[in-house]
Amino acid sequence: MRNSNDVKLQPLPSPEELASNDETIKVTISLSRKTVEFFKSIANNHKTPYQKMIRRLLDEYVARHQIKG
């Protein structure tokens, strides 16, 4: 098991990379106001829904950290 001090951060995907059309399911989540405002602003600039960008960011995180087995 890795110690949190051993984790090396990799660059996150750009806003342009966060738009995708994958199968989805609905969930309820509470996010900080600053996070939602950030994604709404960026999404507006790229004419895409902010929820899609958040979803893609989480998908990318899972892809990078999923245990291969």
N, C-alpha and C positions, 0 to 999 in steps of 0.2 A: 504494500500500500504506500502511496506517495504522501509525503508530508506536504502540507500547504506551502511551506517555504521552498519546496522543490519544483513547484508548478511554474512552467515557462509560458508566459503569455504570447499568443500568436496574434498577428493583426486580425482585426475583425473585418468582415466583408463591408464593402462600400455601400452607401445607400442604393446605388444603382443595382448592386448584386442582390439586394433584399427583396426585389419584386419577383414573385414566382407564382405558378398556378398548380399547387399540389392539393391532393385530397385533404379535407379538414374535418375537424369535429369541434363543436362548441364547448368552451369552458368559461368559467368566471374567474377572473383574477383581479386583484387590486394592485395598481402600480402607483408610483409616486407621481405627483402632478408634474414635476420637471421632466420626468421621462416621457409622459404622454405628450406634453407640449413640444418636446424635442422631436419626437417621431411625427407628430401632426405637422410641424413646420417643414421637416424634410420631405415628408410624403406629399405635401401640397406642392412643393417645388418640382416633384417628379410625377405629379398627377397620378398618384396611386394611393390606395387606402393605407392608413398608418398601421392598422392591425396586421395587414399583409407583411409589412416590413418587420414588425416585431416577431411575427411567426417565423419568417425566414431567418432572422437572427438566431432564434432559439433552435431552429432546424440545423443551422450551421454549427452551433455549439455542440449539439448532440452528435453530429457527424464527426466532429473532431475528437470528441471525448468518449465515444461509445466503445465499449470493450469488445474487441474482435475475438470471436471464439467459436 
